[in-house]
Amino acid sequence: MAKFYVECGRRWVIVEAMDAEAAAMHLIDTAMRPHLWIYDDAGLTDSDRYGHLAVEALLTLAPEIRVSEQGLGRDDAIRVGTPEVLRSWHQTLAGLNRLLRSAGLPPRSLAGK
C-alpha cells in the first residue's frame, strides 16, 4: 500500500491506503466518527442520516479533499469532492447497518459504545 497525504480544509491525515479514493475515505471516516451514533438511532431514515452528515460536513469540512503521495499542500494533489466521498462513506455505513439487521444479529452500536 502507498502512503497518502490527505487534507480537507484544516483537517489532514497521513495514511497508507490502496488508492487515493480509499485515502480520502479515511479522512471522512475520521471526521465523521463522532456522528456514528446516527446509525444506532432506529428512528432515523437513511435520508435523515445523510442529511445530518451533509450539514456537519458543510460546517466543518472544505468542499474538496486533496490527496497526494508527495506531501501536504501540493498543487499537484488529486482533488475529489467532499460530498461525493461523504456519500460513499454513508452508503457503506448504511449498507453495513442493513446487513447486520437482515442477518438477524442483535443490534450493535456502530459508534463503538
PyMOL commands that set and color helices and strands:
alter all, ss='L'
color gray80, all
select helices_A, chain A and resi 20-39+46-60+82-102
alter helices_A, ss='H'
color red, helices_A
select strands_A, chain A and resi 2-8+11-17+64-68+78-81
alter strands_A, ss='S'
color yellow, strands_A
deselect
rebuild
show_as cartoon
